[in-house]
Amino acid sequence: MYFTKEKIKRNAKLVRIGMDDTLAEKMIPELESVINWIAELDDVNVEGAEPLISVCEHSLPKRTDTIKMSNTKEEILKNAPCPDDNNDFFTVPKIIE
């Protein structure tokens, strides 16, 4: 048996999941079945199969990059509650003494 109650409870503690003994006992066969299913993949014959990057054979459409001017400094500073005399930045109240 790969999984034990102690291992499951330790991992549950590491990921901050509350788990009691009964739940840990119920998790053992479930986790074992997942590991056994993954082990079945070792029996698959993949000789001669090329590795796939993607299951889709088409590429995504590409668009040209265009530069759009938006949010100029003047437009942004119009939203300032009380702009400074130079109108170069937002003036905010001091919060740290």
N, C-alpha and C positions, 0 to 999 in steps of 0.2 A: 504494500500500500504506500503510495507516494505521499498522500496527504494524511496528516494527523490532526486531531482536534487542537493540539497545542500550536501547530504551525498556522492553522486557520485563524485561531484567536490572536496569535501574534501579528499576523498580517492585517487583521481587522483593526487591531489597536494602532498599527502604524498609519493606517489611512483614516483613523478616527471614526470607525464604524462600531457602534455598540453591538456586541455579539455575546450571547450566553452559550452555555455548554450544549443545550438541545439544538440550537440553530447551527452550531459548529458541526455537530454530529450529522445533521441533515445535509450539510453542504458537502461532506466527504464524497458520497456517491455521485453527486452532481458534477463535482470537479473531476472526479476520476473518469466519468463518462466523456467529458470534454477532452481530457488528455488522451483517452483511448481513441476517440474519433480523429484527433489530430495525428495520432500514430498510424492510423490507417492510410494516411496520405503517403507514407513511406512505401507502400505497396504499389502505388501508381507508377506505371511505366512511362517515363518521360523521355526516353532515349530518342533522339532525332527531333524533338520538339524545340522550336526556337523560342527563346524567352520573349515575352511580350512587354512592351512599355505601356500599352493601353489596349483595351479590347475594342476600341473604336478605330476604324481604319481611316477616318478622315481627320483633317486638321481643322483647327478653329479659324474662323475668318479673322483676317487682320485688318486693322484700320490705320490710316495715316495719323501721325501725331500732328496736331495743330495747336498753336499757341493762342490762347484767348486771354485778353486782358480783362480782369475783373477785380473787384475790391481794391480800388486804388486807395492810396493813403488818405486822400481828401474825403472819399466816400465813407471810409471807416471812422475817421475822426468826427464826422457829422453826428455820430452816435454817442460821442463822449458827453458825460453829464456836465462837466465843467472843464472845457479844454483850457490848457495853459496859454499864455500869451503868444507863444511861438506856434501853437497848434501842431506840435510834433509828437505828443504823447498824451495818454490818459492820466489825469490827476486823480489819485485815490487817497482816502484818509490813511494816516499812519496807524498801524495796528501793533507795532512792537515799540516799546519804550526804550 
